[in-house]
Amino acid sequence: MGTGLYLPERVVSNAELVRTLDTTDEWITTRTGIRERRYLAEGQVTSDMAIAAAHQALERSGVSASAIDAVIVATFTPDQPLPGTALTVMHAIGARSAIPLDLTQVGCAGAIYGIYTAAHLLQNERFRNVLVIGADTGSRAVDPADRTLRPFLGDAAGAVVLGRTEPGYGIVAWHTDTEPAFDVQIRAGGARMPTTDATVAAGEHYLKMDGKAVWRMATDKLPATIRETARRAGLEVTDIEHFLIHQANLNILREAVRVLGVEPERVPLTVPVLGNTAAASPFTVLHEVMESRVSHGDRMILASIGPGYLWGSICFRHYGSNP
């Protein structure tokens, strides 16, 4: 019904990063396709971005905060372990009658699982509107000296208001799957490895990633889930007008385009200027499409993969305001 996006003001270029990291602009651009990203200002937290994106989504949807029945926030960088970020957001925007739901361990797949959850809540006649937000401050989750992972991550928040629509429109099919692995993880801070001086000194509270393993999974599972969701929707992949794929890495996106055999123009990109914004990532391309490209009846598939692994995709058909 409406989308919102918040981007921090501070733009961090590759040139700025290479001043403190043992890397080069050429290496970053070649390996990731990222030229710049946004960093959240000191003193601000993830909920600040989520609130700003939520306000814009509500305004563009024409739905008041008081009419929101559930607020779902997907993030792996919550303001703090407790209380929940969704609770903070719902009260800040005035959605006081909503149910707050936090998805904190789905990472970059937050948009898929958040929208999937919202759609099923809307099967209950008591729910009319659900606000789904993906927000991450990834810049604070990585070791400042990590030359490999730090260039990838940026900060952002995206939001969408979901409600009921006309038959044949909205969500028409979906697919999810999982495979357990520790290729992407934060080792310390949980029951397995509580935070101590030793874990902090060893950097165990920072995000770690096996890049080659992630490449193999992403380039395999993203095209596969898109094909499966299209099949369940009774469509060919070539019938889809817009592919809203997690902006993890430009090379992963190019490989997905090649495997799917679709025109690159159908796959909008934000990763070159925003980097990997984790749970916000699919919302950045959804917002871009809704703002400038979508027409009544267009079919879109949103797809993402997160740590664990868990991945999936959702196909929806847009019902325009002037069909």
N, C-alpha and C positions, 0 to 999 in steps of 0.2 A: 504493500500500500504506500510505502515511502521509504527512502533510504537516507542515511546520513553518514558523513565522514568527517573525522577530525585528524588533522596533521599538525604536529608541533611546528613552531616557527623556525627552529634552528635547523638549517641545512648543513649536513656534514659531507663534504666531498671526499673523494679518494685522496686528493692532494693533502687534505688535512690529516687523514688517517696515517698516511705513509710517513708523516713527520715523527710519529711515535711507534710505528710498527715496522718490523723487519719484512717489508713487502714493497711492491711497486704498484703504481696505477695500472700499468699494463697487465700485471699478474691478476689483479682484482677484476679488471674489465674482461680479460680473456676467460677466466675461470667462472665468473658469476654473471657478467653482463651488467653489473651494478656500477653506476657512476656516482651516485649520491644517495643519501638516506636522511631521515629526520630523527633528531634526538629530543626527548622531552626535557623541558627546562628543570633545573634543580629546584626542589621544593614542590614540584607537582608529581602526581602519582597516576597509576593506571585508571582509577575511577574518574579523575578529572577529564581524561580523554573520552572515556565511556559516556560521561554525562553530556559532554559537548556534542558527540555524535548522536546520542539519543534525542537531544533537543531538536537537532536538524531533521532527524527521521520523523519525529512527531509532527513537526511543522509541515513537512512536505506530504505527510499522509493525511493531514486534517483530523487526526485522532488526538484527543486530549489525554494528558497523562492520567487523569482520573479514570479514563476508560480502559486503561491497560490492566489486563488480568494476570499477567505473569511477566516477569523480567528475567531473561536468561543471559548471563554474562559468561562468555568463554574467555579464559585467560590462563596462561601459565605463570604470569607475573602479577598476582593479586597484590593489593595494597599491603596486606600482611596476612599471616595464616588464619587469624580470626580477628574480628568478625568478617563475614562474607562481603565480597565486593558488590554482588548483586543487591544486597540489602542497602549498602551505602548509596548505590546509584538510584534505586527506586524511591528512596526518601528524598534524595536531592532533586529529582525531577518532579516530585509530587505524585508519584504513582503509589499512593499509600495503601490501596486495597489490593495490590498485586501480590503474587507469590514470588519470592526471590529464589532463583536457582543458579548455582555456580557450577560451571564445568571447568575444573582446574587442571585436569590431567589428560586432556585430549589434544593439547598443543595446537598445531596448525590445522587440525581437522575440526576445530571448534565451530566453524560456520556450518559444516555439514551436520554435526551432531546437535548443534543448537537449533537449526531450522527443522531438522527431523523431529526433535522433541517438541518444538512449538506446534508443528503441524498435527501431531497426535494430541496435544492438549486441546487444540481447536476442534477435535472430534467430539469433545464434551460440550453440550449446548450451553453450559454455564460460562464458557470462555468465548469472548468475542474478539479480543485483540491481544496479541503477544508481541513483546519487544525482545528482539534478539540482538545481542551486542558481541562483537569480537574485538578485544583490546589487549595489546601487549606492549610492554616497555622492554623489548628484547635487548636494548643497549645496556641495560643494567644486569642482565642475566649471564653475560659472558665476561671472561677475564679480559681486562683492558689490554693485556699484552698478548692475547691470542691472535696471532697473525693470520690464522686460517679462518676462524669462525667469526671474529669480530666484524670484518667487512660485510658479512651477509646481513646482519640484523639491523632493523630500524624500528621506530616506534610509530604507532598509529592506532586509531579506533574506527570501526565501522558499525553501523546499526541498520536494522530493518524492522519495520512494523508489519506483522502478518495478520491477516484477517480472512474471513470467508470471501469467496468470489463466485463467479458464475460457473455452472457446470461445464466441464471441458477445459477450464482454465486453472491457473494456479499449479500446484504440484500434481504431476501426473504419474511419476514413477521415481523410484530411488533404489539404491544398492549400497550396502555397507559390508565390510569384511575386516578381519583382524589376523595378525600373526605376531606372537610374542617375541620380543627381542629387546636388547639393551643397547642398540646402536646409537640411540639418542637418549641421553639421560642426564639428570642432576642427582648425583650420588648421595649427597649429604642433606640433612634437614628433615628426614622422615624417621620412622620407627626403625628402619634397617640400620641407619647411620645417623644418629642424632648429632646436631651441630655441636662441635667442641672447638677449643682453640686449635687443636691439631687438624681438624677437618678444614677449618678456615685457612690455616697456614698452607695446607696442601691444595687449596683451591677447589675442594670437592663440592662447594656450594655453587659452582659455576656450571653452565651448560657444556656438555661434551658431545661430540658427534663423530661417528665413523662416516666420513664423506663418501667413500666408495660404496659402502653398503647402502646408504641412503639413495645414492644415484641409481643403483640397481633396482631398488624397490620402487622408487618414484617413477622411473621410466617404464617399468613393467605395470605397476598397479594403476596408475592414473589413466592411461589409455584403456586398460582392461575394464575398469569400473565405468568409464564413460560409455564404452560399447555396450556393456551389460544394461545400464540404465536406459540407453536409447532402445535396446531390444525390448525391454519391459514396457516401454512407452509405445511400442509398435512403430518405431521410427528407424530409419537409417541414420547413421552418423552424419551423412551429408545433408539430412533434413534440418539439422540444428543450425540456427542462425548465429548463436553466441556461445562460446565455450569460456566459462569463468573458472579458470584453473588457478590453484594456489600458486602465488608468485614466489616460489622458493629460489629460483635460479633461472636465468635466461636460457641456459643450455638445456635444462630439463624441459622447459616449455617448448623449445625448438624441436627437441626429440619427440615430445608428445604430438606436436603438429605433424611431424614426419610420419610417425607410426599411424596416426589416425587418418592421414591422407586428406586433410582439410586445408583450406586457404588460411594463411597466417592472419589475414584481416579479420577472421572470425574469432581470433584469440587475442583479446585486448591485453595490453601490458602496462603494468605499473612498476614492475621490479627494477627497471633501470634507474628510476628516480626516487623510489621508496625503499628498495631492498626487500628483504623477507620480513614482513610485519606479523608473522605467525598467525594468531587467530583472527587478526584484522585483515589479513591478506586477501582472501576471496571477496570480502566486502568491498575492498578498494576497486576491484574490477567490476563488481556488481553495480556499485554506485556510478562508475564511469559510464557503463552501458545504459543504466536507467536515465542518466542525465542527458545523454547525447545520441544514443544509437537505437534504442528499442522502439518498435512499432507494435501496434495491436496485433496479437496473434503470433508474435515471435516466440520461438522455442529456445530455451536456454538450458544448458547443463552446467551446474556448479560442481566442481570436483576438488578434493583435497586429500592429503595424507598427513598423518601426524605420528608422533613417537609411540612406540609400543609393539608392533605397528598397528594403526587403525586407519582405515581409509574409506572413501565412499563418494557418492555423487547423487545429485538430485536434478531431475528434469522438471522444469515448470514452463508453462505457457502464459505469456503476458496478456492481461486484460487491460487494454488502454482506457483512458478516461473518455475518449471520443471514438469508440469502435465504429 
